[in-house]
Amino acid sequence: MNKVTILTLFPESFEFLKTYGVIGKAIENKKLEINLVNIRDFSNDKHNHVDDTVYGGAAGMLIKPQVLYDALMSVKKQKSKVCYMSAAGKKLNQKLAIDFAEIKDLIIICGHYEGIDARITNHYVDYEISIGDYVLTGGEIPAMVLIDSMARFIEGVVGKRESLITDSHYNTLIQGDEYTKPRNFRGYMVPSELISGDHKRVDEWNRRSAIDKTRRVRPDLYEKFLREESKDGINQEN
Ligand SMILES: C[S@@+](CC[C@H](N)C(=O)[O-])C[C@H]1O[C@@H](n2cnc3c(N)ncnc32)[C@H](O)[C@@H]1O
């Protein structure tokens, strides 16, 4: 079982993640455990403050190091890995999601205000992860994105594991067009190859569709795909 402990000022915001669809089921089936720690419980301030002003006069407030340290030490074991959700971190992708699914005891720190004291980031954090090049108000939504993306790769969480392989970003291509019933929807037909019953034709159509869509929607990935294909060609010739 994978254990994820989240240090947050807003533990109640994770109720959605914990009860909804695939993640809710993963928790129910004991594939995933999610523990919530309220950072504020570790405040030693009589007003329960957890933040303070930034040295050097920069705008905003930071979560104080002692509060975060105490919260972290209350749950950290020798084998735990600590991840800080941060706009300044390495950008999350499918490969990282797969790697995170290998971590059995993960602690996620959700920042707030202007973030957290750098002594925590620099000395107690193993990974600093961003969900994209934009700034959100807190680390809770990014933490949910990380957990949702990694949980799909925990053994037994997604029923049909083949579906993970055909998903966008498993390899360089994104997923091509897919259809469900009816065959005719307002005059728009399902491509005949997909209802031919011929697996080879279906596979060829799916690959063609993935390539076409990648070219149209993600030209950056399409370029990468072409480079990989030409490298494979050279390797096969040698
Ligand atoms: C207002 S942001 C702080 C931004 C910080 N001053 C900076 O410029 O990088 C507050 C918190 O939201 C979270 N956060 C914001 N954007 C994020 C992103 N793109 N990815 C991951 N976490 C993010 C972080 O935990 C951060 O501590």
The ligand as a Gaussian input file, in Angstrom:
#p B3LYP/6-31G(d) Opt

LIG

0 1
 C        1.083000      32.098000      -3.999000
 S        1.977000      30.607000      -4.093000
 C        3.622000      31.143000      -3.774000
 C        4.392000      31.424000      -5.026000
 C        5.855000      31.748000      -4.764000
 N        6.014000      33.035000      -4.140000
 C        6.619000      31.691000      -6.081000
 O        6.770000      32.748000      -6.702000
 O        7.029000      30.601000      -6.520000
 C        1.509000      29.744000      -2.640000
 C        1.713000      28.227000      -2.657000
 O        0.946000      27.664000      -3.705000
 C        1.592000      26.500000      -4.198000
 N        1.694000      26.648000      -5.667000
 C        1.398000      27.744000      -6.379000
 N        1.555000      27.529000      -7.694000
 C        1.962000      26.253000      -7.829000
 C        2.289000      25.447000      -8.952000
 N        2.252000      25.899000     -10.195000
 N        2.658000      24.158000      -8.732000
 C        2.731000      23.666000      -7.465000
 N        2.426000      24.403000      -6.358000
 C        2.047000      25.674000      -6.536000
 C        2.918000      26.373000      -3.469000
 O        2.789000      25.415000      -2.444000
 C        3.124000      27.752000      -2.885000
 O        3.844000      27.739000      -1.681000

